[in-house]
Amino acid sequence: MAGLTEDHLHHLLGTNDINDDASKNKVDHIVVIKDTVVEREAGGAGDKEMVPVAGSSIHRSTSRPQLDLSGAAIQGNFEERDPTILLPNQSDDISHLALDIGGSLIKLIYFSRHEDRFVNDGRKRSVKGRFGVSNGVDSSCWHAEVPKNENAVIKATGGGAHKFADLFKERLGISIDKEDEMDCLVAGANFLLKAIRHEAFTHMEGHKEFVQIDHNDLFPYLLVNIGSGVSMIKVTPLLFLTVDGDGKFQRVSGTNVGGGTYWGLGRLLTKCKSFDELLELSQRGDNRTIDMLVGDIYGGMDYSKIGLSASTIASSFGKAISENKDIEDYRPEDISLSLLRMISYNIGQIAYLNALRFGLKRIFFGGFFIRGHAYTMDTISFAVQFWSKGQAQAMFLRHEGFLGALGAFMSYEKHGLDDLMVHQLVERFPMGAPYTGGKIHGPPLGDLNEKISWMEKFVQKGTEITAPVPMAPPGTTGLGGFEVPSSRGNTLRSDASNLNVGVLHLVPTLEVFPLLADQKTYEPNTIDLSDPGELEYWFTVLSGHLPDLVDKAVASEGGTDDAKRRGDAFARAFSAHLARLMEEPAAYGKLGLANLLELREECLREFQFVDAYRSIKQRENEASLAVLPDLLLELDSVLAANIFDWGSRACVDLYHQGTIIEIYRMSRKKMQRPWRVDNFDAFKERMIGGSGKKPHKRALLFVDNSGADIVLGMLPLARELLRRGTEVVLVANSLPALNDVTAMELPEIVAEAAKHCDILRGAAEAGGLLVDAMINIQDGSKENSSAVPLMAVENGCGSPCIDLRQVSSELAAAAKDADLVILEGMGRSLHTNFNAQFKCDTLKLAMVKNQRLAEKLIIGNIYDCVCRYEPATR
C-alpha cells in the first residue's frame, strides 16, 4: 500500500480555478417584500414602453415569483364587470397577502410557494436514507384554499385599511381584515430583529455599521416609530408563552412633533410640494444662517464648563429673532435643514430620556420620517450619543418601512414563522434593485423578455439614478461640531428611502453547519469590504471579468441572438448593481466579497444562464479522466516521474489548448516545499495514525472545480482516506457557478473514475453513488475492496465561497459524525473561512492566484501555496 505523500497535495494545491463566484441553493418558499407608490408619476417612461418584443422567446425567471401571463384568457362573458381571468401557465401559489396602507405609500407582503421540478436523483435518495434528512418546515399550511363563491380576505393595517375597506369590497370583492397598527409594528420589528442577520445598524457621521443582535437577548427595547407624530413603545418579553407572539408592549410616551410637523411647517415655509422635495432642499442647506449656536452667544467660543462646543445649536431658528429679515430673505434650503435638525434632535433626546427612565439598553427608530435618509439618522444618532454621554446608541432597521405590513402578515393563523430561524432566510436582489424608487416607473416585469427590454431602453436613464452623489466640502453641521456626513451632497437620491429592495426567500432546508466552533462569532468573509480601498479593488476585478463571463455565458447557450441579448442585459444589470453598491456599500446589507460573488451568480440566473461553463466543464472532465489511470499508478508506485511524460496524449487531444497540462507542468515544477503555509507533516502524522490515534471516522471534502481539480486532486485524496478506513463525503455545489462541480454531476464523474480503481468502485457502491450512474466496469485484478462508503452531498449554495451559517440539511446531517473537514480552493478556504475555527480537525488547501490576496493573507506572492492544518478546537 502506498503511503501518503506530498504528491497527493500537489494535485490539490495547483488546480484551483482563478475565478470565484457565489450563489445560494434552490428555493422552496419565497416571501416577497415590495414597496408600491400610491400615486404613480404621470407620464412615467416605463408606462408605455414596457412591452415584450414581438417574436422574441419568453423566458421565465426563477429569481422571484412572477405572474406568468402567457396563454392568459378571459373566461365567460366579456361583458361581465369582473370576468374570470385564467392563467394556465402560472405555477407559483401566491397566497397570504398583507398590506400596510399609509397616507402616501402602500407596503405589500405576499407569500409564494414555488414548486421545483422533481428530479429523479438517486444520490438524494441515498443521502436521505443514510442520514435521515428531513425537509425542514412543514409548508402545507401555506396553501391558500378559498371556497368557491366566497370572498377572499386579506390582512391589512394602517389608516387606509379603514379608509378604503369599502372600496376593496366594492371593486375587488375582497374583505379587509383590519389589524391594529401598534400590534403590527411590534410584531414586524420582533420578526425582523430575530430573523434577519444584519437588520439593525447604527449611523454616525455618514458611517453605517451593522449590529448583530442575539435574538435570545433581544428584549427589552424601545421602539420609536416616527410617522406624522411619534410613538415610543416599550417592548418586553412575555413571562409565559402565548399565541399572541413573543413580546408584549406598552406605549410609554410620544410627541406630536414628528414627520407631519416637518412636512407641514416645511410646506408653509418653503412652498415644497412633497416630502422628498423638502429633504432634497435640506441636502443643500446651511443651518448656521438661521440657527443660533453657542458660539453666536459666546463670541465664537465654546462653553466648556458645561460641555457645549461653539457649534452646538443653542436655539433653533434663533437668529430670526434678532435679524431684520422676512422669510423671503432666507434660503429655503437653510430653513429645511434647520427644521429637520430641530425635529430630529428633539425626537432623539426624548427617546433617550424614555430609555433611561425604563432602563432600556436598546433604542430602535423607524417610520416614514426616517426612510433611510442619512442626515436624519445622523442627527438622531448624535442626539442620543450627546445626552447619554456615549453610553447609548440609536439603531435603525433596514426594513423599517415594512414593519406594519410584516406585522399584518404575521397575524395570519398557522403562518409557520414563529419558530423560523435566521439561517432559513436568504435575501436576494433582482435586477431592479439599483433603480427602485427612482424616476423610472413601469408595470411589473412579468417575464425575462420584459426585463431585457427594460435594461435596453432605460440603461441611459438608469445611470442617471445610480451616479454617485456629489460630495459637499467638510464643514460644521451646527450640532455638536462633527463634520458633515459623506452622504450629504448637492442632490438627494430619489431612492434614498429604499435601503432594502430585495426579495426575502424562506428556505426551510438550510441549517447552520454543526461543526463550527462558535456559531455566534463565526464570520465567513476574510476580506473586509468596509475598507474603501478593498471595495474599489474588488469592484474593479469584478468589472474586468465581466466581458469574459458574458462571452462564456452566451457560448453556453449556443451563441444565439437570444443568448447575446440576454448576455448584454445581464452585463448592464450587474454593472448597475456594482454602481449602486460602490455609491452605498451597505445598500443591500452588510457587504462581503462572498456577497458580491453571490450577487453575480444570482444575476446570471435571473437572465436564464443556468450553467455558463457547461461545455468547458465537460471538456476538462474528459481530459482529466484520461490522465487519471497514470496518476493513480504513480501514486501507488510512489514514482517521481512526471505523469505527463508517460504518453497521456489523449488529454492534450481532448483539451486542444493544453490548459490542464500547462497548469500541472507549472505546479509540479514550482510547488517545492516548504510551501508558504505548510502544515503538511502534522496532517500526515495525524492521518496515518501517529501517536496512537485511530484514523478519522468520517471526512467532509469540500470540492471545488470540475476537471483536474476534482478528478486528479480530490478523488485521489478521497481514495487515500478510504484506503485507511475513513468514510468520505464529497461536498459539492447545489447549483452551477462558473466551473465548479455540482453534487448532481458527481455520480457520473465518480462512476467514470471507478472504472480505473476498485477502491473507488467499492466505496461508491457502498455509498450509493453508482445506483443510477451509467457504468460498465470491467472485472479485473481487484484490490481488497473497501466497504467504507464514498458519498456525496450538496452544500446548499452554488459558489466557491460558502457561508457555513447556511448549508443544506443533508450536509448538516452528514457533519454530525465527521471528525475531519477539508476545505479546498480559494473561495472556500481563503476568501471565506480562512479564519474559521471548527470542532474537528481541519485542513485548508489552496494556491493563491491573486497577488493582493497573497500579500494580505500570507505575506506572500501569487502562486504561493497554503496547506493549513488545524487540530480540533477544544
ChimeraX attribute file (.defattr): number of C-alpha atoms within 10 A of each C-alpha:
attribute: neighborCount
match mode: 1-to-1
recipient: residues
	/A:1	10
	/A:2	11
	/A:3	13
	/A:4	18
	/A:5	13
	/A:6	13
	/A:7	18
	/A:8	19
	/A:9	19
	/A:10	19
	/A:11	23
	/A:12	27
	/A:13	27
	/A:14	28
	/A:15	25
	/A:16	29
	/A:17	19
	/A:18	12
	/A:19	16
	/A:20	23
	/A:21	25
	/A:22	27
	/A:23	29
	/A:24	25
	/A:25	22
	/A:26	18
	/A:27	19
	/A:28	16
	/A:29	24
	/A:30	24
	/A:31	22
	/A:32	20
	/A:33	21
	/A:34	17
	/A:35	17
	/A:36	13
	/A:37	13
	/A:38	13
	/A:39	8
	/A:40	12
	/A:41	13
	/A:42	8
	/A:43	11
	/A:44	13
	/A:45	16
	/A:46	17
	/A:47	15
	/A:48	11
	/A:49	15
	/A:50	20
	/A:51	15
	/A:52	19
	/A:53	12
	/A:54	7
	/A:55	6
	/A:56	10
	/A:57	11
	/A:58	14
	/A:59	15
	/A:60	18
	/A:61	18
	/A:62	18
	/A:63	22
	/A:64	21
	/A:65	24
	/A:66	18
	/A:67	17
	/A:68	17
	/A:69	15
	/A:70	13
	/A:71	10
	/A:72	13
	/A:73	12
	/A:74	11
	/A:75	11
	/A:76	10
	/A:77	10
	/A:78	10
	/A:79	7
	/A:80	9
	/A:81	8
	/A:82	11
	/A:83	12
	/A:84	13
	/A:85	12
	/A:86	13
	/A:87	15
	/A:88	12
	/A:89	12
	/A:90	16
	/A:91	16
	/A:92	19
	/A:93	17
	/A:94	20
	/A:95	16
	/A:96	21
	/A:97	19
	/A:98	27
	/A:99	27
	/A:100	30
	/A:101	22
	/A:102	17
	/A:103	11
	/A:104	11
	/A:105	16
	/A:106	19
	/A:107	24
	/A:108	22
	/A:109	23
	/A:110	19
	/A:111	24
	/A:112	25
	/A:113	21
	/A:114	18
	/A:115	12
	/A:116	13
	/A:117	6
	/A:118	6
	/A:119	7
	/A:120	9
	/A:121	12
	/A:122	17
	/A:123	24
	/A:124	20
	/A:125	13
	/A:126	18
	/A:127	22
	/A:128	17
	/A:129	10
	/A:130	15
	/A:131	16
	/A:132	14
	/A:133	19
	/A:134	13
	/A:135	15
	/A:136	13
	/A:137	16
	/A:138	10
	/A:139	15
	/A:140	10
	/A:141	11
	/A:142	18
	/A:143	14
	/A:144	13
	/A:145	9
	/A:146	10
	/A:147	8
	/A:148	7
	/A:149	6
	/A:150	9
	/A:151	13
	/A:152	16
	/A:153	16
	/A:154	18
	/A:155	23
	/A:156	32
	/A:157	29
	/A:158	24
	/A:159	15
	/A:160	18
	/A:161	22
	/A:162	16
	/A:163	11
	/A:164	13
	/A:165	16
	/A:166	15
	/A:167	14
	/A:168	14
	/A:169	15
	/A:170	11
	/A:171	10
	/A:172	12
	/A:173	15
	/A:174	17
	/A:175	18
	/A:176	22
	/A:177	15
	/A:178	19
	/A:179	22
	/A:180	15
	/A:181	20
	/A:182	20
	/A:183	18
	/A:184	25
	/A:185	26
	/A:186	26
	/A:187	26
	/A:188	23
	/A:189	24
	/A:190	21
	/A:191	21
	/A:192	23
	/A:193	19
	/A:194	18
	/A:195	20
	/A:196	22
	/A:197	21
	/A:198	19
	/A:199	22
	/A:200	23
	/A:201	22
	/A:202	19
	/A:203	23
	/A:204	20
	/A:205	19
	/A:206	17
	/A:207	15
	/A:208	20
	/A:209	17
	/A:210	19
	/A:211	15
	/A:212	15
	/A:213	17
	/A:214	12
	/A:215	16
	/A:216	7
	/A:217	9
	/A:218	17
	/A:219	20
	/A:220	19
	/A:221	20
	/A:222	27
	/A:223	25
	/A:224	24
	/A:225	25
	/A:226	25
	/A:227	19
	/A:228	20
	/A:229	17
	/A:230	22
	/A:231	21
	/A:232	24
	/A:233	26
	/A:234	24
	/A:235	23
	/A:236	17
	/A:237	16
	/A:238	14
	/A:239	9
	/A:240	7
	/A:241	10
	/A:242	9
	/A:243	7
	/A:244	11
	/A:245	17
	/A:246	19
	/A:247	20
	/A:248	18
	/A:249	19
	/A:250	13
	/A:251	14
	/A:252	14
	/A:253	14
	/A:254	19
	/A:255	15
	/A:256	13
	/A:257	18
	/A:258	23
	/A:259	21
	/A:260	18
	/A:261	17
	/A:262	23
	/A:263	24
	/A:264	15
	/A:265	15
	/A:266	24
	/A:267	17
	/A:268	10
	/A:269	16
	/A:270	19
	/A:271	13
	/A:272	19
	/A:273	12
	/A:274	12
	/A:275	17
	/A:276	19
	/A:277	17
	/A:278	23
	/A:279	24
	/A:280	21
	/A:281	21
	/A:282	28
	/A:283	20
	/A:284	20
	/A:285	22
	/A:286	20
	/A:287	27
	/A:288	21
	/A:289	18
	/A:290	22
	/A:291	27
	/A:292	23
	/A:293	28
	/A:294	23
	/A:295	19
	/A:296	18
	/A:297	13
	/A:298	11
	/A:299	9
	/A:300	13
	/A:301	14
	/A:302	19
	/A:303	15
	/A:304	9
	/A:305	7
	/A:306	7
	/A:307	10
	/A:308	19
	/A:309	20
	/A:310	23
	/A:311	22
	/A:312	23
	/A:313	27
	/A:314	18
	/A:315	13
	/A:316	18
	/A:317	19
	/A:318	15
	/A:319	17
	/A:320	16
	/A:321	10
	/A:322	8
	/A:323	9
	/A:324	8
	/A:325	11
	/A:326	8
	/A:327	11
	/A:328	9
	/A:329	8
	/A:330	15
	/A:331	17
	/A:332	21
	/A:333	19
	/A:334	22
	/A:335	25
	/A:336	30
	/A:337	27
	/A:338	24
	/A:339	23
	/A:340	24
	/A:341	26
	/A:342	20
	/A:343	19
	/A:344	27
	/A:345	23
	/A:346	18
	/A:347	24
	/A:348	24
	/A:349	20
	/A:350	19
	/A:351	29
	/A:352	26
	/A:353	14
	/A:354	19
	/A:355	22
	/A:356	13
	/A:357	9
	/A:358	13
	/A:359	12
	/A:360	18
	/A:361	16
	/A:362	17
	/A:363	24
	/A:364	22
	/A:365	24
	/A:366	25
	/A:367	24
	/A:368	21
	/A:369	25
	/A:370	23
	/A:371	22
	/A:372	24
	/A:373	21
	/A:374	21
	/A:375	27
	/A:376	21
	/A:377	27
	/A:378	24
	/A:379	26
	/A:380	28
	/A:381	25
	/A:382	24
	/A:383	26
	/A:384	26
	/A:385	19
	/A:386	18
	/A:387	15
	/A:388	15
	/A:389	9
	/A:390	10
	/A:391	10
	/A:392	19
	/A:393	23
	/A:394	24
	/A:395	23
	/A:396	26
	/A:397	25
	/A:398	25
	/A:399	23
	/A:400	28
	/A:401	26
	/A:402	29
	/A:403	27
	/A:404	33
	/A:405	30
	/A:406	31
	/A:407	31
	/A:408	32
	/A:409	28
	/A:410	22
	/A:411	19
	/A:412	14
	/A:413	9
	/A:414	12
	/A:415	13
	/A:416	15
	/A:417	12
	/A:418	12
	/A:419	8
	/A:420	15
	/A:421	18
	/A:422	22
	/A:423	20
	/A:424	21
	/A:425	21
	/A:426	21
	/A:427	18
	/A:428	21
	/A:429	20
	/A:430	18
	/A:431	24
	/A:432	18
	/A:433	22
	/A:434	27
	/A:435	23
	/A:436	22
	/A:437	20
	/A:438	17
	/A:439	18
	/A:440	17
	/A:441	20
	/A:442	17
	/A:443	12
	/A:444	12
	/A:445	18
	/A:446	18
	/A:447	20
	/A:448	20
	/A:449	24
	/A:450	20
	/A:451	25
	/A:452	24
	/A:453	20
	/A:454	21
	/A:455	22
	/A:456	15
	/A:457	14
	/A:458	15
	/A:459	16
	/A:460	10
	/A:461	15
	/A:462	20
	/A:463	16
	/A:464	13
	/A:465	23
	/A:466	23
	/A:467	14
	/A:468	18
	/A:469	17
	/A:470	13
	/A:471	14
	/A:472	16
	/A:473	12
	/A:474	12
	/A:475	12
	/A:476	17
	/A:477	22
	/A:478	26
	/A:479	26
	/A:480	20
	/A:481	15
	/A:482	16
	/A:483	15
	/A:484	20
	/A:485	22
	/A:486	17
	/A:487	24
	/A:488	24
	/A:489	20
	/A:490	16
	/A:491	18
	/A:492	20
	/A:493	20
	/A:494	17
	/A:495	22
	/A:496	19
	/A:497	20
	/A:498	25
	/A:499	22
	/A:500	26
	/A:501	25
	/A:502	23
	/A:503	20
	/A:504	19
	/A:505	23
	/A:506	26
	/A:507	25
	/A:508	22
	/A:509	23
	/A:510	27
	/A:511	23
	/A:512	20
	/A:513	23
	/A:514	20
	/A:515	22
	/A:516	18
	/A:517	17
	/A:518	14
	/A:519	16
	/A:520	10
	/A:521	11
	/A:522	17
	/A:523	16
	/A:524	23
	/A:525	24
	/A:526	18
	/A:527	20
	/A:528	13
	/A:529	18
	/A:530	16
	/A:531	9
	/A:532	11
	/A:533	11
	/A:534	15
	/A:535	19
	/A:536	12
	/A:537	13
	/A:538	15
	/A:539	19
	/A:540	12
	/A:541	10
	/A:542	20
	/A:543	14
	/A:544	11
	/A:545	12
	/A:546	15
	/A:547	14
	/A:548	10
	/A:549	19
	/A:550	22
	/A:551	16
	/A:552	20
	/A:553	26
	/A:554	23
	/A:555	18
	/A:556	19
	/A:557	20
	/A:558	12
	/A:559	15
	/A:560	12
	/A:561	12
	/A:562	15
	/A:563	21
	/A:564	18
	/A:565	17
	/A:566	26
	/A:567	27
	/A:568	18
	/A:569	24
	/A:570	27
	/A:571	21
	/A:572	18
	/A:573	28
	/A:574	23
	/A:575	19
	/A:576	24
	/A:577	24
	/A:578	22
	/A:579	19
	/A:580	22
	/A:581	20
	/A:582	18
	/A:583	14
	/A:584	17
	/A:585	19
	/A:586	21
	/A:587	21
	/A:588	23
	/A:589	20
	/A:590	18
	/A:591	17
	/A:592	21
	/A:593	25
	/A:594	26
	/A:595	21
	/A:596	20
	/A:597	22
	/A:598	25
	/A:599	22
	/A:600	25
	/A:601	26
	/A:602	26
	/A:603	24
	/A:604	26
	/A:605	20
	/A:606	24
	/A:607	28
	/A:608	22
	/A:609	22
	/A:610	19
	/A:611	21
	/A:612	25
	/A:613	21
	/A:614	21
	/A:615	15
	/A:616	16
	/A:617	20
	/A:618	13
	/A:619	16
	/A:620	23
	/A:621	25
	/A:622	19
	/A:623	26
	/A:624	27
	/A:625	23
	/A:626	20
	/A:627	23
	/A:628	23
	/A:629	17
	/A:630	18
	/A:631	23
	/A:632	17
	/A:633	12
	/A:634	17
	/A:635	19
	/A:636	14
	/A:637	12
	/A:638	15
	/A:639	12
	/A:640	9
	/A:641	9
	/A:642	14
	/A:643	19
	/A:644	16
	/A:645	8
	/A:646	10
	/A:647	10
	/A:648	17
	/A:649	15
	/A:650	15
	/A:651	24
	/A:652	19
	/A:653	11
	/A:654	16
	/A:655	19
	/A:656	12
	/A:657	10
	/A:658	13
	/A:659	13
	/A:660	19
	/A:661	20
	/A:662	11
	/A:663	14
	/A:664	19
	/A:665	15
	/A:666	11
	/A:667	19
	/A:668	15
	/A:669	9
	/A:670	12
	/A:671	19
	/A:672	11
	/A:673	11
	/A:674	11
	/A:675	14
	/A:676	20
	/A:677	18
	/A:678	16
	/A:679	17
	/A:680	20
	/A:681	13
	/A:682	14
	/A:683	19
	/A:684	16
	/A:685	13
	/A:686	19
	/A:687	19
	/A:688	17
	/A:689	13
	/A:690	13
	/A:691	8
	/A:692	8
	/A:693	11
	/A:694	14
	/A:695	17
	/A:696	20
	/A:697	16
	/A:698	24
	/A:699	26
	/A:700	25
	/A:701	22
	/A:702	25
	/A:703	29
	/A:704	30
	/A:705	27
	/A:706	29
	/A:707	25
	/A:708	28
	/A:709	27
	/A:710	27
	/A:711	27
	/A:712	25
	/A:713	28
	/A:714	24
	/A:715	24
	/A:716	23
	/A:717	20
	/A:718	22
	/A:719	20
	/A:720	22
	/A:721	23
	/A:722	23
	/A:723	20
	/A:724	19
	/A:725	18
	/A:726	24
	/A:727	24
	/A:728	28
	/A:729	25
	/A:730	23
	/A:731	26
	/A:732	29
	/A:733	29
	/A:734	24
	/A:735	25
	/A:736	28
	/A:737	30
	/A:738	27
	/A:739	25
	/A:740	28
	/A:741	29
	/A:742	26
	/A:743	22
	/A:744	20
	/A:745	14
	/A:746	23
	/A:747	24
	/A:748	16
	/A:749	20
	/A:750	24
	/A:751	24
	/A:752	23
	/A:753	22
	/A:754	22
	/A:755	17
	/A:756	18
	/A:757	21
	/A:758	21
	/A:759	22
	/A:760	27
	/A:761	25
	/A:762	21
	/A:763	25
	/A:764	25
	/A:765	19
	/A:766	17
	/A:767	23
	/A:768	22
	/A:769	25
	/A:770	23
	/A:771	17
	/A:772	14
	/A:773	17
	/A:774	11
	/A:775	14
	/A:776	10
	/A:777	14
	/A:778	8
	/A:779	8
	/A:780	10
	/A:781	7
	/A:782	9
	/A:783	10
	/A:784	10
	/A:785	14
	/A:786	20
	/A:787	18
	/A:788	24
	/A:789	23
	/A:790	29
	/A:791	27
	/A:792	31
	/A:793	29
	/A:794	27
	/A:795	31
	/A:796	30
	/A:797	27
	/A:798	27
	/A:799	32
	/A:800	34
	/A:801	28
	/A:802	29
	/A:803	23
	/A:804	26
	/A:805	20
	/A:806	24
	/A:807	25
	/A:808	25
	/A:809	26
	/A:810	26
	/A:811	27
	/A:812	24
	/A:813	21
	/A:814	25
	/A:815	20
	/A:816	13
	/A:817	14
	/A:818	22
	/A:819	21
	/A:820	25
	/A:821	23
	/A:822	22
	/A:823	24
	/A:824	29
	/A:825	30
	/A:826	29
	/A:827	28
	/A:828	28
	/A:829	26
	/A:830	26
	/A:831	23
	/A:832	23
	/A:833	22
	/A:834	21
	/A:835	14
	/A:836	19
	/A:837	20
	/A:838	23
	/A:839	18
	/A:840	18
	/A:841	21
	/A:842	23
	/A:843	20
	/A:844	24
	/A:845	27
	/A:846	26
	/A:847	28
	/A:848	27
	/A:849	19
	/A:850	15
	/A:851	14
	/A:852	15
	/A:853	18
	/A:854	21
	/A:855	13
	/A:856	11
	/A:857	14
	/A:858	14
	/A:859	12
	/A:860	17
	/A:861	17
	/A:862	14
	/A:863	19
	/A:864	22
	/A:865	27
	/A:866	26
	/A:867	23
	/A:868	21
	/A:869	21
	/A:870	17
	/A:871	17
	/A:872	16
	/A:873	13
	/A:874	7
